[in-house]
């Protein structure tokens, strides 16, 4: 009779096999893990919870959009609540690692913003934000018994993770100004939207003749009077986007709340809003940072290379292509809300089938649906907003569109 510990040994081997399967699965489910970031980047991310209906002067949609465009809030501080419900599959904690890897070539530090802020792609989070012009901003992600802060102060960009006691240090533009987006980010480093304004600007840039933009009454957000701007596709066929609602501060024109409800209905996919906000100049000490004694400091030595790469012209490249995983090879096909980003990974074989050894195939099978068409065969990974098709010949199609739309695009690409 085999000794008792052989059962433990088999259990350990099975556990290790499952863990190995999940590690191997990482490369195949990146489009699903990073959809929150992708959606925000292509301008498709965020039900307004009204606490009253203030009586405000009438305004047209065009006037309200113009008010947003002319808004020039340089100084603010406040608290932002962000809830993301993309319907991602439970990967046993693998999701955050996948999102971190997909967000770009990070430094490997837990304090690197390209890794840390991708956690906003799922769950509910509380952020403290502050800004004093284009050269000084701070975003703090409040966690259980821990805090992560990202500070831009002049030429310096600091990230600090109190949980791991790690520090990231990078630089802004050589002239000390903020990055190309004007928000203090390094050129070439992907940024994750953190405030309603970030999301709103992306959505309005994506608006075209396929978009309906209207004013739908008023609201109060964070104790401030606001107009409600509603943005939605004119024709819902093919897209997973339902309605985007933006609460616009009546005085300053700054977006205070941003919500996206999917075409399938139910809870919002992403809901981002201030719970408290003020427009006084923050104390200068808000942006001071000195690495704690003993903390591990990682210098970003690759920033210059990313800056050089970001300056190269990339005709026809999809916004956020790097975040989608396709780098400079990604392109956009389709129009408006039915746009699809596509790129070729250069790797054949697609996603392993359910005939794989151990539970690898079963694990992957639970994440995606097998599809076929004129393009051949592939696997579709789905969320409530973004769907991604990986074909067996190594091509990827990603968009806020239905599974059928992806298959149709792949067929057309043959």
Kinemage of the C-alpha trace (Angstrom):
@kinemage 1
@onewidth
@group {chain A} dominant
@subgroup {mainchain}
@vectorlist {calphas} color= white
{ca unk a 1} P 0.000 0.000 0.000
{ca unk a 2} L 1.366 3.389 -0.938
{ca unk a 3} L 2.273 5.652 2.013
{ca unk a 4} L -0.187 8.367 2.985
{ca unk a 5} L 2.093 11.158 1.835
{ca unk a 6} L 1.722 10.003 -1.788
{ca unk a 7} L -1.753 11.560 -1.793
{ca unk a 8} L -0.225 14.843 -0.706
{ca unk a 9} L 2.390 14.485 -3.416
{ca unk a 10} L -0.229 13.915 -6.080
{ca unk a 11} L -2.225 16.877 -4.759
{ca unk a 12} L 0.864 19.071 -4.912
{ca unk a 13} L 1.575 17.940 -8.474
{ca unk a 14} L -2.014 18.640 -9.507
{ca unk a 15} L -1.889 22.070 -7.881
{ca unk a 16} L 1.378 22.847 -9.640
{ca unk a 17} L -0.090 21.686 -12.960
{ca unk a 18} L -3.071 23.985 -12.518
{ca unk a 19} L -0.771 26.877 -11.595
{ca unk a 20} L 1.416 26.145 -14.623
{ca unk a 21} L -1.651 26.077 -16.851
{ca unk a 22} L -2.665 29.521 -15.660
{ca unk a 23} L 0.801 30.878 -16.259
{ca unk a 24} L 0.794 29.482 -19.781
{ca unk a 25} L -2.664 30.903 -20.357
{ca unk a 26} L -1.416 34.430 -19.757
{ca unk a 27} L -0.206 35.009 -23.294
{ca unk a 28} L -3.543 34.031 -24.747
{ca unk a 29} L -5.911 36.092 -22.635
{ca unk a 30} L -4.143 39.451 -22.628
{ca unk a 31} L -6.880 41.039 -24.795
{ca unk a 32} L -9.438 40.128 -22.137
{ca unk a 33} L -7.379 41.260 -19.171
{ca unk a 34} L -6.557 44.633 -20.646
{ca unk a 35} L -9.950 45.495 -22.091
{ca unk a 36} L -10.566 48.149 -19.455
{ca unk a 37} L -7.443 49.964 -20.535
{ca unk a 38} L -8.142 49.414 -24.224
{ca unk a 39} L -11.685 50.672 -23.947
{ca unk a 40} L -10.582 53.812 -22.154
{ca unk a 41} L -7.829 54.456 -24.665
{ca unk a 42} L -10.085 54.278 -27.719
{ca unk a 43} L -12.538 56.597 -25.988
{ca unk a 44} L -15.347 54.176 -25.155
{ca unk a 45} L -15.272 54.124 -21.414
{ca unk a 46} L -18.144 54.923 -18.570
{ca unk a 47} P -26.258 55.918 -14.781
{ca unk a 48} L -25.684 59.038 -13.068
{ca unk a 49} L -26.777 58.913 -9.427
{ca unk a 50} L -28.615 62.187 -9.073
{ca unk a 51} L -28.864 63.814 -5.678
{ca unk a 52} L -31.106 66.570 -7.058
{ca unk a 53} L -32.133 68.367 -10.224
{ca unk a 54} L -30.841 71.945 -10.067
{ca unk a 55} L -32.606 74.614 -12.102
{ca unk a 56} L -30.018 75.730 -14.641
{ca unk a 57} L -30.248 77.854 -17.813
{ca unk a 58} L -31.070 75.890 -20.957
{ca unk a 59} L -28.101 74.791 -23.032
{ca unk a 60} L -27.737 72.911 -26.299
{ca unk a 61} L -25.581 69.828 -26.757
{ca unk a 62} L -23.234 71.775 -29.025
{ca unk a 63} L -22.860 74.518 -26.430
{ca unk a 64} L -22.190 71.977 -23.679
{ca unk a 65} L -19.561 70.145 -25.719
{ca unk a 66} L -17.938 73.495 -26.431
{ca unk a 67} L -18.056 74.300 -22.705
{ca unk a 68} L -16.133 71.104 -21.995
{ca unk a 69} L -13.599 71.919 -24.705
{ca unk a 70} L -13.030 75.420 -23.310
{ca unk a 71} L -12.785 74.275 -19.700
{ca unk a 72} L -9.438 75.307 -18.285
{ca unk a 73} L -9.368 74.010 -14.724
{ca unk a 74} L -5.706 74.099 -13.717
{ca unk a 75} L -6.023 73.597 -9.971
{ca unk a 76} L -8.131 71.081 -8.099
{ca unk a 77} L -8.164 68.455 -5.385
{ca unk a 78} L -10.742 65.811 -4.626
{ca unk a 79} L -11.765 62.197 -4.292
{ca unk a 80} L -12.786 60.012 -7.206
{ca unk a 81} L -14.625 56.684 -7.042
{ca unk a 82} L -14.207 54.364 -10.017
{ca unk a 83} L -16.115 51.122 -10.492
{ca unk a 84} L -15.390 48.815 -13.418
{ca unk a 85} L -17.562 45.772 -14.195
{ca unk a 86} L -16.384 44.335 -17.485
{ca unk a 87} L -17.499 40.826 -16.621
{ca unk a 88} L -13.964 39.461 -16.764
{ca unk a 89} L -13.557 35.749 -16.028
{ca unk a 90} L -12.133 34.747 -12.659
{ca unk a 91} L -8.501 33.887 -13.333
{ca unk a 92} L -7.568 33.344 -9.705
{ca unk a 93} L -5.608 36.575 -9.415
{ca unk a 94} L -3.955 36.262 -12.816
{ca unk a 95} L -5.888 39.241 -14.174
{ca unk a 96} L -3.767 41.955 -12.591
{ca unk a 97} L -0.558 40.345 -13.783
{ca unk a 98} L -1.871 40.080 -17.326
{ca unk a 99} L -3.027 43.669 -17.372
{ca unk a 100} L 0.322 44.825 -16.048
{ca unk a 101} L 2.197 42.986 -18.754
{ca unk a 102} L -0.112 44.207 -21.474
{ca unk a 103} L 0.154 47.821 -20.435
{ca unk a 104} L 3.610 48.211 -21.878
{ca unk a 105} L 7.269 47.488 -21.249
{ca unk a 106} L 7.316 48.269 -17.578
{ca unk a 107} L 10.361 48.504 -15.354
{ca unk a 108} L 9.436 45.436 -13.297
{ca unk a 109} L 8.847 47.488 -10.151
{ca unk a 110} L 5.519 47.196 -8.332
{ca unk a 111} L 5.621 51.015 -8.148
{ca unk a 112} L 5.749 51.410 -11.948
{ca unk a 113} L 2.541 53.242 -12.978
{ca unk a 114} L 2.207 51.201 -16.171
{ca unk a 115} L 1.638 48.178 -13.948
{ca unk a 116} L -0.095 49.619 -10.906
{ca unk a 117} L -2.807 51.770 -12.449
{ca unk a 118} L -4.057 48.952 -14.679
{ca unk a 119} L -5.683 47.596 -11.511
{ca unk a 120} L -8.398 50.165 -12.219
{ca unk a 121} L -9.589 47.839 -15.003
{ca unk a 122} L -11.669 45.844 -12.504
{ca unk a 123} L -13.506 46.308 -9.198
{ca unk a 124} L -14.159 49.466 -7.180
{ca unk a 125} L -11.365 51.844 -6.234
{ca unk a 126} L -11.000 55.174 -4.457
{ca unk a 127} L -8.538 57.761 -5.738
{ca unk a 128} L -7.351 61.036 -4.268
{ca unk a 129} L -6.359 63.484 -6.983
{ca unk a 130} L -4.699 66.888 -6.998
{ca unk a 131} L -3.403 69.214 -9.711
{ca unk a 132} L -1.613 72.545 -9.847
{ca unk a 133} L -1.102 73.401 -13.491
{ca unk a 134} L 0.561 71.238 -16.152
{ca unk a 135} L 3.714 70.595 -14.120
{ca unk a 136} L 2.275 69.191 -10.907
{ca unk a 137} L -0.242 66.389 -10.462
{ca unk a 138} L -0.787 63.623 -7.951
{ca unk a 139} L -2.991 60.533 -7.993
{ca unk a 140} L -3.201 58.233 -4.963
{ca unk a 141} L -4.866 54.834 -5.117
{ca unk a 142} L -6.257 54.035 -1.672
{ca unk a 143} L -6.085 50.338 -0.856
{ca unk a 144} L -6.720 48.230 2.226
{ca unk a 145} L -3.981 49.178 4.711
{ca unk a 146} L -1.872 50.475 1.821
{ca unk a 147} L -1.598 53.314 -0.675
{ca unk a 148} L -0.055 53.820 -4.082
{ca unk a 149} L 0.867 57.337 -5.182
{ca unk a 150} L 1.935 58.697 -8.560
{ca unk a 151} L 3.433 62.193 -8.388
{ca unk a 152} L 4.520 64.465 -11.234
{ca unk a 153} L 6.560 67.422 -9.994
{ca unk a 154} L 8.392 69.351 -12.695
{ca unk a 155} L 10.788 66.997 -14.474
{ca unk a 156} L 10.329 64.185 -11.974
{ca unk a 157} L 7.736 61.412 -12.028
{ca unk a 158} L 7.589 59.337 -8.842
{ca unk a 159} L 5.594 56.218 -8.067
{ca unk a 160} L 5.472 54.800 -4.531
{ca unk a 161} L 3.859 51.536 -3.418
{ca unk a 162} L 3.631 51.514 0.383
{ca unk a 163} L 2.708 47.825 0.448
{ca unk a 164} L 5.976 46.674 -1.125
{ca unk a 165} L 7.952 49.781 -0.070
{ca unk a 166} L 9.116 50.220 -3.667
{ca unk a 167} L 9.761 53.480 -5.495
{ca unk a 168} L 9.712 54.143 -9.241
{ca unk a 169} L 11.471 57.204 -10.678
{ca unk a 170} L 11.122 58.507 -14.209
{ca unk a 171} L 11.197 61.851 -15.973
{ca unk a 172} L 8.741 64.047 -17.844
{ca unk a 173} L 9.655 65.899 -21.051
{ca unk a 174} L 13.118 67.395 -21.246
{ca unk a 175} L 11.702 70.898 -20.911
{ca unk a 176} L 10.068 69.934 -17.626
{ca unk a 177} L 6.569 70.147 -19.054
{ca unk a 178} L 3.985 67.420 -18.937
{ca unk a 179} L 3.820 64.741 -21.590
{ca unk a 180} L 2.098 65.157 -24.926
{ca unk a 181} L -1.274 64.704 -23.302
{ca unk a 182} L -0.636 67.625 -20.952
{ca unk a 183} L -1.245 65.488 -17.872
{ca unk a 184} L 2.290 64.969 -16.693
{ca unk a 185} L 2.830 61.556 -18.189
{ca unk a 186} L 6.053 60.492 -19.804
{ca unk a 187} L 6.001 60.509 -23.569
{ca unk a 188} L 5.715 56.963 -24.824
{ca unk a 189} L 4.363 55.533 -21.574
{ca unk a 190} L 0.754 54.410 -21.695
{ca unk a 191} L -1.507 56.186 -19.249
{ca unk a 192} L -4.704 54.978 -17.645
{ca unk a 193} L -7.513 57.560 -17.348
{ca unk a 194} L -8.162 58.331 -13.685
{ca unk a 195} L -10.738 61.150 -13.654
{ca unk a 196} L -14.094 61.792 -15.348
{ca unk a 197} L -12.419 64.422 -17.514
{ca unk a 198} L -9.961 61.879 -18.909
{ca unk a 199} L -12.772 59.548 -19.936
{ca unk a 200} L -15.022 62.299 -21.287
{ca unk a 201} L -12.350 63.771 -23.533
{ca unk a 202} L -11.698 60.353 -25.056
{ca unk a 203} L -15.371 59.696 -25.701
{ca unk a 204} L -15.988 63.084 -27.294
{ca unk a 205} L -12.973 62.698 -29.563
{ca unk a 206} L -14.501 59.439 -30.776
{ca unk a 207} L -17.836 61.119 -31.601
{ca unk a 208} L -18.612 61.376 -35.315
{ca unk a 209} L -21.626 61.251 -37.619
{ca unk a 210} L -22.514 57.824 -36.183
{ca unk a 211} L -23.015 59.414 -32.766
{ca unk a 212} L -26.005 61.043 -31.075
{ca unk a 213} L -25.134 63.777 -28.530
{ca unk a 214} L -27.934 65.347 -26.452
{ca unk a 215} L -28.529 67.178 -23.156
{ca unk a 216} L -30.719 65.231 -20.709
{ca unk a 217} L -31.507 67.535 -17.812
{ca unk a 218} L -29.388 68.392 -14.790
{ca unk a 219} L -27.896 66.714 -11.734
{ca unk a 220} L -25.819 67.357 -8.630
{ca unk a 221} L -22.464 65.625 -8.351
{ca unk a 222} L -20.115 66.087 -5.404
{ca unk a 223} L -22.340 68.943 -4.247
{ca unk a 224} L -22.004 70.844 -7.531
{ca unk a 225} L -24.656 71.709 -10.144
{ca unk a 226} L -24.152 69.916 -13.418
{ca unk a 227} L -25.668 69.324 -16.840
{ca unk a 228} L -26.093 65.750 -18.114
{ca unk a 229} L -24.661 65.088 -21.571
{ca unk a 230} L -25.729 61.816 -23.221
{ca unk a 231} L -23.574 60.239 -25.937
{ca unk a 232} L -24.695 57.083 -27.756
{ca unk a 233} L -24.480 55.321 -31.116
{ca unk a 234} L -27.165 56.320 -33.619
{ca unk a 235} L -27.378 52.712 -34.748
{ca unk a 236} L -26.833 49.986 -32.139
{ca unk a 237} L -26.272 47.148 -34.621
{ca unk a 238} L -22.852 45.570 -34.180
{ca unk a 239} L -21.639 47.611 -31.215
{ca unk a 240} L -21.656 46.647 -27.537
{ca unk a 241} L -21.813 50.284 -26.428
{ca unk a 242} L -25.193 51.422 -25.084
{ca unk a 243} L -25.171 54.896 -23.520
{ca unk a 244} L -22.464 57.180 -22.164
{ca unk a 245} L -23.545 59.807 -19.611
{ca unk a 246} L -21.322 62.733 -18.659
{ca unk a 247} L -22.126 65.135 -15.818
{ca unk a 248} L -20.596 68.509 -16.694
{ca unk a 249} L -19.952 71.121 -14.012
{ca unk a 250} L -22.215 74.071 -14.827
{ca unk a 251} L -19.667 76.644 -13.666
{ca unk a 252} L -16.329 75.351 -14.907
{ca unk a 253} L -17.318 72.999 -17.726
{ca unk a 254} L -15.244 70.208 -16.213
{ca unk a 255} L -16.710 66.676 -16.363
{ca unk a 256} L -17.557 65.493 -12.840
{ca unk a 257} L -18.934 62.040 -13.569
{ca unk a 258} L -18.697 59.610 -16.486
{ca unk a 259} L -20.697 56.424 -16.949
{ca unk a 260} L -20.929 53.805 -19.677
{ca unk a 261} L -23.848 51.371 -19.845
{ca unk a 262} L -23.467 48.502 -22.359
{ca unk a 263} L -25.983 47.711 -25.083
{ca unk a 264} L -26.835 44.503 -23.197
{ca unk a 265} L -28.113 46.607 -20.261
{ca unk a 266} L -27.563 45.984 -16.570
{ca unk a 267} L -25.041 47.701 -14.367
{ca unk a 268} L -22.624 50.239 -15.806
{ca unk a 269} L -19.448 48.834 -17.305
{ca unk a 270} L -17.460 51.749 -15.894
{ca unk a 271} L -18.661 54.464 -13.529
{ca unk a 272} L -16.191 57.218 -12.636
{ca unk a 273} L -17.130 60.246 -10.571
{ca unk a 274} L -15.986 62.777 -8.032
{ca unk a 275} L -17.437 62.283 -4.565
{ca unk a 276} L -15.707 65.467 -3.393
{ca unk a 277} L -13.980 68.193 -5.382
{ca unk a 278} L -12.627 71.699 -4.870
{ca unk a 279} L -10.838 74.145 -7.150
{ca unk a 280} L -8.536 75.897 -4.702
{ca unk a 281} L -4.770 75.740 -5.201
{ca unk a 282} L -3.397 72.630 -3.421
{ca unk a 283} L -0.616 73.117 -0.894
{ca unk a 284} L 2.817 72.943 -2.497
{ca unk a 285} L 3.743 70.135 -0.094
{ca unk a 286} L 1.125 67.939 -1.796
{ca unk a 287} L 3.592 67.260 -4.600
{ca unk a 288} L 6.713 66.842 -2.489
{ca unk a 289} L 8.205 63.354 -2.441
{ca unk a 290} L 11.318 61.922 -0.851
{ca unk a 291} L 11.906 58.166 -1.107
{ca unk a 292} L 11.537 56.551 2.331
{ca unk a 293} L 14.740 55.294 3.890
{ca unk a 294} L 15.375 51.692 2.906
{ca unk a 295} L 12.852 51.652 0.042
{ca unk a 296} L 13.848 49.881 -3.163
{ca unk a 297} L 14.225 52.488 -5.928
{ca unk a 298} L 13.905 51.614 -9.615
{ca unk a 299} L 15.106 54.128 -12.181
{ca unk a 300} L 13.315 53.945 -15.521
{ca unk a 301} L 16.222 53.639 -17.934
{ca unk a 302} L 14.012 52.859 -20.927
{ca unk a 303} L 12.068 56.157 -20.918
{ca unk a 304} L 14.276 57.754 -23.569
{ca unk a 305} L 13.800 54.839 -25.937
{ca unk a 306} L 10.022 54.959 -25.489
{ca unk a 307} L 10.035 58.738 -26.042
{ca unk a 308} L 11.932 58.307 -29.305
{ca unk a 309} L 9.560 55.564 -30.440
{ca unk a 310} L 6.498 57.622 -29.552
{ca unk a 311} L 7.677 60.497 -31.770
{ca unk a 312} L 7.821 58.330 -34.892
{ca unk a 313} L 4.886 58.837 -37.285
{ca unk a 314} L 2.486 55.883 -37.332
{ca unk a 315} L -0.007 56.362 -40.112
{ca unk a 316} L -3.154 54.295 -39.754
{ca unk a 317} L -2.335 53.018 -36.289
{ca unk a 318} L -5.206 52.544 -33.874
{ca unk a 319} L -5.330 54.818 -30.825
{ca unk a 320} L -4.012 52.782 -27.933
{ca unk a 321} L -2.529 50.140 -30.224
{ca unk a 322} L 0.322 49.531 -27.812
{ca unk a 323} L -2.115 48.791 -25.019
{ca unk a 324} L -3.964 46.345 -27.225
{ca unk a 325} L -0.759 44.403 -27.587
{ca unk a 326} L -0.169 45.016 -31.282
{ca unk a 327} L 2.371 47.806 -31.004
{ca unk a 328} L 3.044 49.750 -34.181
{ca unk a 329} L 1.400 47.076 -36.326
{ca unk a 330} L -2.143 47.704 -35.120
{ca unk a 331} L -4.613 49.333 -37.479
{ca unk a 332} L -8.266 50.312 -37.347
{ca unk a 333} L -10.899 48.883 -39.657
{ca unk a 334} L -14.535 49.939 -39.725
{ca unk a 335} L -16.034 53.240 -38.657
{ca unk a 336} L -17.288 54.923 -35.509
{ca unk a 337} L -18.685 52.635 -32.831
{ca unk a 338} L -18.053 49.595 -35.028
{ca unk a 339} L -14.310 50.265 -35.297
{ca unk a 340} L -12.051 47.260 -34.743
{ca unk a 341} L -8.327 47.312 -33.971
{ca unk a 342} L -6.423 44.503 -35.663
{ca unk a 343} L -2.816 43.313 -35.678
{ca unk a 344} L -0.768 40.246 -36.502
{ca unk a 345} L 1.108 38.609 -33.625
{ca unk a 346} L 3.292 36.667 -36.032
{ca unk a 347} L 2.620 33.505 -34.041
{ca unk a 348} L 0.753 30.595 -35.565
{ca unk a 349} L -1.317 28.047 -33.697
{ca unk a 350} L -3.791 30.316 -31.945
{ca unk a 351} L -5.112 29.230 -28.553
{ca unk a 352} L -4.464 25.606 -27.456
{ca unk a 353} L -7.472 23.330 -27.861
{ca unk a 354} L -9.271 21.406 -25.129
{ca unk a 355} L -7.155 18.364 -25.985
{ca unk a 356} L -4.197 19.898 -24.159
{ca unk a 357} L -2.449 18.019 -21.345
{ca unk a 358} L -3.952 18.192 -17.874
{ca unk a 359} L -6.523 20.887 -17.269
{ca unk a 360} L -4.852 23.453 -19.574
{ca unk a 361} L -7.347 22.988 -22.373
{ca unk a 362} L -10.319 23.022 -20.042
{ca unk a 363} L -9.118 26.195 -18.362
{ca unk a 364} L -8.691 28.030 -21.673
{ca unk a 365} L -11.948 26.611 -22.971
{ca unk a 366} L -13.778 28.189 -20.070
{ca unk a 367} L -12.462 31.604 -21.120
{ca unk a 368} L -13.183 31.682 -24.840
{ca unk a 369} L -15.580 30.475 -27.517
{ca unk a 370} L -14.351 28.566 -30.560
{ca unk a 371} L -15.446 30.182 -33.844
{ca unk a 372} L -14.836 29.549 -37.520
{ca unk a 373} L -15.433 31.258 -40.827
{ca unk a 374} L -13.810 32.078 -44.112
{ca unk a 375} L -10.712 33.164 -42.160
{ca unk a 376} L -10.333 29.689 -40.657
{ca unk a 377} L -10.657 28.982 -36.940
{ca unk a 378} L -10.105 31.034 -33.815
{ca unk a 379} L -11.141 31.819 -30.262
{ca unk a 380} L -13.223 34.781 -29.050
{ca unk a 381} L -12.665 36.142 -25.552
{ca unk a 382} L -15.652 38.195 -24.404
{ca unk a 383} L -16.493 40.820 -21.814
{ca unk a 384} L -19.536 43.061 -21.402
{ca unk a 385} L -17.906 45.714 -23.569
{ca unk a 386} L -14.808 44.606 -25.474
{ca unk a 387} L -14.488 41.367 -27.428
{ca unk a 388} L -11.259 39.942 -28.862
{ca unk a 389} L -10.800 37.307 -31.567
{ca unk a 390} L -7.502 35.432 -31.850
{ca unk a 391} L -7.287 33.431 -35.051
{ca unk a 392} L -5.279 30.239 -35.444
{ca unk a 393} L -2.960 32.011 -37.877
{ca unk a 394} L -1.959 34.582 -35.261
{ca unk a 395} L -4.168 37.580 -36.072
{ca unk a 396} L -6.054 39.511 -33.382
{ca unk a 397} L -9.237 41.586 -33.774
{ca unk a 398} L -10.382 43.729 -30.813
{ca unk a 399} L -13.257 46.156 -30.448
{ca unk a 400} L -16.387 47.280 -28.627
{ca unk a 401} L -18.344 45.126 -31.050
{ca unk a 402} L -20.176 41.801 -31.035
{ca unk a 403} L -18.592 38.417 -31.648
{ca unk a 404} L -20.299 38.205 -35.044
{ca unk a 405} L -18.794 41.552 -36.034
{ca unk a 406} L -15.305 40.266 -35.236
{ca unk a 407} L -15.835 37.126 -37.308
{ca unk a 408} L -17.109 39.234 -40.196
{ca unk a 409} L -14.046 41.495 -39.961
{ca unk a 410} L -11.717 38.491 -39.935
{ca unk a 411} L -13.454 37.073 -43.007
{ca unk a 412} L -13.059 40.397 -44.808
{ca unk a 413} L -9.381 40.447 -43.906
{ca unk a 414} L -8.618 37.252 -45.760
